[in-house]
Amino acid sequence: MDLLVAAVVVDHLVVDLLAAVAVAVAAVDHLVVDLLAAEDTVEDIDPSEFINMDISKDGLILVYKSVSFHLDKWCGGDPREQEALFMMKDNLLRIILEQQFQKP
């Protein structure tokens, strides 16, 4: 029973951590969208504003589930952040589906 409780606690911690990462990435995505809207050119975006990360397929699915969970439990706030999360969820699903179709 203790192992099950520990697994649930770790699972909730992972979901919370990934949700926080998703919000941070959404904030960066929001910043890029604001910059594009302000300048309408990609050349004006500082390359240091982008973050590249390598992630396993299972990790990607966890991030997708975390973003979905965060949207399902949305308690209000900046509507642009919510829209950024919707876009992130859609893009994550596209990546997951693309990876599934690339399997031999």
N, C-alpha and C positions, 0 to 999 in steps of 0.2 A: 504494500500500500504506500509506503514512503517513497518508493521509486516512482510510482505513478504521480504522486503529488509533486515530486521534484521535476518530473518531465513536464507537467502542466505549467509549473512556475517558469521553467526555462522557456517553454513554448510561448508563454505570454510575454516574457522578457524579449524574446526574439521578435515577436510581432511588434512590440512597442519600439524596439530599436530600429527595425526596418521601417516602421511608420515614420519615425523621426528622420531617418535617412531620406525617405520619399518626400517628406515635407521640405527638407533641405534642398534636394534635387529640384523639386517643384519651384522653390524660391529662386534657384539659379535659372531654371527654365523661364520663370516669370521675368527675371531680370533681362534675359536675352530677348524675350518678346517685347518688353518695354523699349529696349535699345533699338530693336528693329522698327518698332512703330515710330520712335522718335526720329530716327535717321533714314529709315527705309533702305539702308544699305548694309550688307554683311561686312564690308571692309572696315567699318568703324567699330566693330566688336573686338574688344581686347581678347586675344587668344587665351590669356590666363584666366578668363571667366569660365572656360570649359573644363570639365572634369571627365577624364576617361577612366573607366574601370573595367577590369576583367571579372567575369562572374560565371559560375557554373550554371548549367541548365536548372538544377534544383534551386540554386540561389535566386535565379531570375524568377522562378515560379513563386518563391517565398516573397520576393519584393512585390510581385503582381498581387498576391493575396493580401499583403500588408496595405498596399495602396487601395485595393478594393474595400478592405475592412475600414480603413480611414474614411473613405467616401461614404460607406454605409452608415457610419457612426458620426457623420458630419454634424457638428453642433453649432455651426454658424461661423461667421467671421468674414474675412475678405473674400468676396465672390471671385476675384481673379485667382486667388489661391485654389479655390474649389475647381475652377475651370482648368487651371494648370494640372490639377490632379486627374481630372477627367481625360485630358490629353495624354498625360503620362500613362494612365491605365490603358488607354487605347493603343499607344505606341508599344507598351510592354507586351500586350496581347499579340500585336502584329509580329513582334520579334519571336515570341514563343511559337506562333503558328508557322512562321518562316523556317524556324529550326526544325519543326516536325516534318515539314515538306521536303527538307534537304536530306532526310535520312534515306539511305539506299533501300 
